[in-house]
Amino acid sequence: MRDLSQALKVALKAAWVGGKVIKEGFSLPKEVQFKRFADPVTEYDKRAEELIVETLTRWFPEASILTEEVLSRERGNEWRWIIDPLDGTVNFTHQIPFVCVSIGLEVKGEIVVGVIYNPILNETFWAVKGQGAFLNGKPIRVSQIADVGKALVVTGFPYEREGRIEEVMKPLPTLVRECEGFRRLGSAGMDLAYVACGRFEAFYEENLKPWDTAAGMLLVEEAGGKVTTYRGERFTPFEKHIVATNGLVHERMLHILSDVHPVT
């Protein structure tokens, strides 16, 4: 198996190939289907996934694939690509530019490479374990804001809302009252990338999938931030709830979320 520098190069190439499909389709009419309520998929999600998987398997045929749509495959290998070919499909269908390709590489249960590419805004984020995080080739770091009153916080809402609305809404009054601002962009990958480069101080969300967080969690950690569950426990992409911050506001965020009982 090749080294991580080669894996990063291939992941970048795959992200750019998939991103080209997204960019070409962004302003065009789309055939939208729904996997479930508020969870659309388009022909561009599927085509981007095909090209991304094709690129990765050309160079790493022995690696397993875990992806959002239909091309997952288990190879029984210690290397596994975790892929969201189009994170932010609702935004994509409404021509809102917060969309991205998200590719993470897991080796022996640890995320060691992460790439997030927004082709509409022409921003490529990447990180390799122990080597820092970058945006368009320049090093990035999390924000140094320690005062929650000056913090910008972002979240997302789960697709499965029935019976969860009141629980999901619990932190909002405190966040709106205490923080400088509160946002909902509609792409967990972009949310995590924005924490990594200091645009947001904190992100939290529940009921996510591995492809939503695999690349972004590494970006945040390599940029000097902190990533845990709502309970402050070690986070992996297979956890259902995440808190990612600049580290300085992390304890306060955990306190605000302490009375939320997320899905497990």
C-alpha positions as CSV (number, residue, x, y, z in Angstrom):
1,M,0.0,0.0,0.0
2,R,1.3,3.4,-0.9
3,D,2.2,6.1,1.6
4,L,0.0,8.9,2.8
5,S,1.5,11.6,0.5
6,Q,0.4,9.5,-2.5
7,A,-3.0,8.9,-0.9
8,L,-3.5,12.7,-0.5
9,K,-2.6,13.3,-4.1
10,V,-5.1,10.8,-5.3
11,A,-7.8,12.1,-2.9
12,L,-7.3,15.6,-4.2
13,K,-7.5,14.4,-7.7
14,A,-10.7,12.5,-7.0
15,A,-12.3,15.5,-5.2
16,W,-11.5,17.7,-8.1
17,V,-12.9,15.2,-10.6
18,G,-16.1,14.9,-8.6
19,G,-16.2,18.7,-8.0
20,K,-16.1,19.3,-11.7
21,V,-19.4,17.4,-12.1
22,I,-21.0,19.4,-9.3
23,K,-19.8,22.7,-10.8
24,E,-21.1,21.8,-14.3
25,G,-24.5,20.9,-12.9
26,F,-24.9,23.7,-10.3
27,S,-26.9,26.1,-12.5
28,L,-28.7,23.5,-14.6
29,P,-32.1,21.9,-14.1
30,K,-31.9,18.7,-12.0
31,E,-33.8,15.5,-11.8
32,V,-34.4,15.3,-8.0
33,Q,-35.4,12.1,-6.2
34,F,-35.9,11.7,-2.5
35,K,-34.4,8.9,-0.4
36,R,-36.5,10.1,2.5
37,F,-38.0,13.4,3.7
38,A,-35.8,16.4,3.0
39,D,-33.0,14.1,1.8
40,P,-32.7,14.5,-2.0
41,V,-30.4,12.9,-4.5
42,T,-29.6,14.0,-8.0
43,E,-28.0,12.5,-11.1
44,Y,-25.0,14.7,-10.2
45,D,-24.5,13.0,-6.8
46,K,-24.4,9.7,-8.5
47,R,-22.2,10.7,-11.4
48,A,-19.7,12.5,-9.0
49,E,-19.6,9.3,-6.8
50,E,-18.9,7.1,-9.9
51,L,-15.9,9.3,-10.9
52,I,-14.6,9.7,-7.4
53,V,-14.7,5.9,-6.7
54,E,-13.2,5.2,-10.2
55,T,-10.3,7.5,-9.5
56,L,-9.6,6.1,-6.0
57,T,-9.8,2.5,-7.0
58,R,-7.6,3.0,-10.0
59,W,-4.8,3.9,-7.6
60,F,-5.9,1.9,-4.6
61,P,-7.8,-1.1,-5.9
62,E,-7.3,-3.0,-2.7
63,A,-8.9,-0.4,-0.4
64,S,-12.5,-0.6,0.9
65,I,-15.0,2.0,0.0
66,L,-17.8,3.5,2.2
67,T,-19.8,6.1,0.3
68,E,-23.2,7.8,0.7
69,E,-24.9,6.6,-2.4
70,V,-24.5,3.1,-4.0
71,L,-20.9,2.2,-4.6
72,S,-19.7,1.0,-1.2
73,R,-17.5,-2.1,-1.2
74,E,-15.7,-4.1,1.5
75,R,-12.3,-5.4,0.6
76,G,-11.2,-6.6,4.0
77,N,-8.4,-4.2,3.9
78,E,-7.0,-1.9,6.7
79,W,-7.4,1.1,4.3
80,R,-10.9,2.5,3.7
81,W,-12.1,5.5,1.8
82,I,-15.1,7.3,3.3
83,I,-16.8,9.5,0.7
84,D,-19.6,12.0,0.4
85,P,-19.7,12.9,-3.3
86,L,-22.0,15.8,-2.8
87,D,-22.5,17.1,0.7
88,G,-25.2,19.7,0.7
89,T,-27.5,18.3,-1.9
90,V,-30.5,20.5,-0.8
91,N,-28.2,23.5,-1.2
92,F,-27.2,22.2,-4.6
93,T,-30.8,21.8,-5.8
94,H,-31.5,25.4,-4.8
95,Q,-28.2,26.8,-6.2
96,I,-26.9,27.8,-2.8
97,P,-23.0,27.5,-3.0
98,F,-22.4,25.7,0.3
99,V,-21.7,22.3,-1.2
100,C,-18.6,20.1,-1.2
101,V,-17.0,16.8,-2.0
102,S,-15.7,15.1,1.2
103,I,-13.2,12.3,1.2
104,G,-11.6,10.8,4.2
105,L,-9.1,7.9,4.4
106,E,-9.3,5.6,7.4
107,V,-6.3,3.3,8.2
108,K,-6.6,0.8,11.0
109,G,-9.6,2.7,12.4
110,E,-8.0,6.1,12.3
111,I,-8.7,8.9,9.9
112,V,-5.3,9.9,8.4
113,V,-6.2,11.9,5.3
114,G,-9.1,14.4,4.7
115,V,-10.1,16.4,1.7
116,I,-13.0,18.8,1.4
117,Y,-13.5,20.6,-1.9
118,N,-16.1,23.3,-2.7
119,P,-16.0,23.7,-6.5
120,I,-18.4,26.6,-6.5
121,L,-16.3,28.8,-4.2
122,N,-13.0,27.2,-5.5
123,E,-11.8,26.2,-2.0
124,T,-9.9,23.0,-1.4
125,F,-9.2,22.0,2.3
126,W,-7.0,19.1,3.1
127,A,-5.1,17.5,6.0
128,V,-2.8,14.6,6.7
129,K,-2.5,13.2,10.2
130,G,0.4,14.9,12.0
131,Q,1.1,17.3,9.1
132,G,-1.4,20.2,9.7
133,A,-4.4,21.5,7.7
134,F,-4.4,23.6,4.6
135,L,-6.7,25.7,2.4
136,N,-5.7,26.1,-1.2
137,G,-2.1,25.3,-0.2
138,K,-1.9,27.7,2.8
139,P,-1.8,26.5,6.4
140,I,-4.9,27.1,8.4
141,R,-5.6,27.3,12.2
142,V,-8.7,27.5,14.3
143,S,-9.9,30.8,15.7
144,Q,-8.3,32.1,18.9
145,I,-11.6,33.5,20.3
146,A,-12.2,32.2,23.8
147,D,-15.2,34.3,24.7
148,V,-18.5,32.6,23.7
149,G,-20.0,36.0,23.5
150,K,-17.8,36.6,20.4
151,A,-18.2,33.1,19.0
152,L,-20.0,32.2,15.8
153,V,-21.7,28.8,16.1
154,V,-23.1,26.6,13.3
155,T,-25.3,23.6,13.4
156,G,-27.5,21.3,11.2
157,F,-30.8,19.6,11.8
158,P,-31.4,15.8,11.3
159,Y,-33.6,14.5,8.5
160,E,-35.5,12.3,11.0
161,R,-37.3,15.1,12.8
162,E,-40.4,13.4,14.0
163,G,-40.2,13.2,17.8
164,R,-36.9,15.1,17.8
165,I,-37.9,18.7,17.2
166,E,-38.1,19.8,20.8
167,E,-34.9,17.9,21.7
168,V,-33.0,19.5,18.8
169,M,-34.2,23.0,19.6
170,K,-33.2,22.9,23.3
171,P,-29.8,24.6,22.9
172,L,-31.0,27.4,20.6
173,P,-32.3,29.9,23.1
174,T,-29.0,29.7,25.0
175,L,-26.9,29.9,21.9
176,V,-28.8,32.8,20.5
177,R,-28.6,34.6,23.8
178,E,-25.0,34.0,24.5
179,C,-23.2,33.9,21.2
180,E,-22.3,36.6,18.7
181,G,-24.1,34.7,16.0
182,F,-25.7,31.4,15.0
183,R,-25.8,29.8,11.5
184,R,-27.1,26.8,9.6
185,L,-25.3,26.3,6.3
186,G,-26.7,22.9,5.3
187,S,-23.4,21.0,4.8
188,A,-21.6,19.4,7.7
189,G,-18.4,19.1,5.6
190,M,-18.3,22.9,5.0
191,D,-19.2,23.5,8.7
192,L,-16.2,21.5,9.8
193,A,-13.9,23.1,7.3
194,Y,-15.0,26.5,8.4
195,V,-14.2,25.7,12.0
196,A,-10.8,24.5,10.9
197,C,-10.0,27.7,9.2
198,G,-11.3,30.0,11.9
199,R,-14.6,31.2,10.3
200,F,-16.7,29.5,13.0
201,E,-15.7,28.8,16.6
202,A,-18.0,25.8,17.0
203,F,-20.1,23.3,15.2
204,Y,-22.5,20.6,16.6
205,E,-25.0,18.2,15.1
206,E,-26.6,14.9,15.7
207,N,-27.5,11.8,13.6
208,L,-24.7,12.2,11.1
209,K,-23.1,9.5,8.9
210,P,-19.4,8.7,8.6
211,W,-19.1,10.4,5.2
212,D,-20.4,13.6,6.8
213,T,-17.6,14.0,9.3
214,A,-14.6,11.8,8.4
215,A,-12.6,14.4,6.4
216,G,-13.8,17.4,8.4
217,M,-12.9,16.0,11.8
218,L,-9.3,15.6,10.8
219,L,-9.2,19.1,9.4
220,V,-10.4,20.5,12.7
221,E,-7.9,18.4,14.8
222,E,-5.0,19.2,12.5
223,A,-5.8,22.9,12.6
224,G,-5.6,22.8,16.4
225,G,-9.2,22.3,17.3
226,K,-11.1,19.8,19.4
227,V,-13.6,17.2,18.3
228,T,-15.8,15.1,20.7
229,T,-19.3,13.7,21.2
230,Y,-21.9,15.8,23.0
231,R,-20.7,14.0,26.2
232,G,-17.1,15.0,25.7
233,E,-16.0,11.5,24.7
234,R,-13.6,10.6,21.9
235,F,-15.2,11.1,18.5
236,T,-15.0,8.8,15.5
237,P,-17.0,9.2,12.3
238,F,-19.2,6.3,13.4
239,E,-20.5,8.3,16.4
240,K,-24.0,9.8,15.9
241,H,-23.3,13.3,17.4
242,I,-20.4,15.7,17.2
243,V,-19.0,18.9,18.7
244,A,-16.1,20.5,16.9
245,T,-14.6,23.7,18.2
246,N,-11.5,25.8,18.4
247,G,-10.9,24.1,21.7
248,L,-11.3,27.4,23.6
249,V,-15.1,27.3,23.7
250,H,-15.4,23.6,23.9
251,E,-16.3,23.2,27.5
252,R,-19.0,25.9,27.3
253,M,-20.5,24.2,24.2
254,L,-20.6,20.8,26.0
255,H,-22.3,22.5,28.9
256,I,-24.9,24.1,26.6
257,L,-25.5,20.7,25.0
258,S,-25.5,18.8,28.3
259,D,-29.3,18.5,28.6
260,V,-29.7,17.3,25.0
261,H,-30.2,13.6,24.7
262,P,-29.0,12.8,21.1
263,V,-29.8,9.7,19.2
264,T,-27.3,6.9,19.7
